[in-house]
Amino acid sequence: MHEELKKVISEAMNTRFEFEQKLIQRAWEDETFKQELLSNSKAVYARESGQELPKDIEIEVLQETANKVYLVLPTNPAPAGSEGELSEEALEAVAGGACIGWTALKVCVASSKASNASNKV
């Protein structure tokens, strides 16, 4: 994978992680918010990120227990066999200003929307 693309993907994942950490922190502190997040995940995620989510995107919030832990494997932005070749979307992302795609939150590293979304909660 090209170094520029790796950097963009890393920044996008950090932005998403920070945003989701803020949601988690708020859910721990506010039971009403937690219940809304669990029962109406997509609407809360959209509202808190300030983004309109596509109709075909699903948001599922799972609560871990003492006996159950979840590991989430995100979509691979560079599938096997694509080494050395960048998709049009990846080229736009590396060029600056484009979005990488939907992984529950559309992350636009080079735009102000990503920083706004991560600071909203």
HUBEL-V868274 format. One record per pair of residues at least 24 apart in sequence whose C-alpha atoms are under 7 Angstrom apart, sorted by the first residue. I is the first residue (numbers start at 1). J is the second residue. If there is no record, write none. Layout:
# HUBEL-V868274
i=[I | I]
j=[J | J]
This chain:
# HUBEL-V868274
i=[1 | 1 | 4 | 5 | 5 | 8 | 8 | 11 | 12 | 12 | 15 | 16 | 18 | 19 | 19 | 22 | 23 | 48 | 48 | 49 | 49 | 50 | 59 | 74]
j=[83 | 84 | 94 | 90 | 94 | 94 | 109 | 109 | 107 | 109 | 118 | 105 | 118 | 117 | 118 | 121 | 121 | 120 | 121 | 117 | 120 | 117 | 104 | 103]
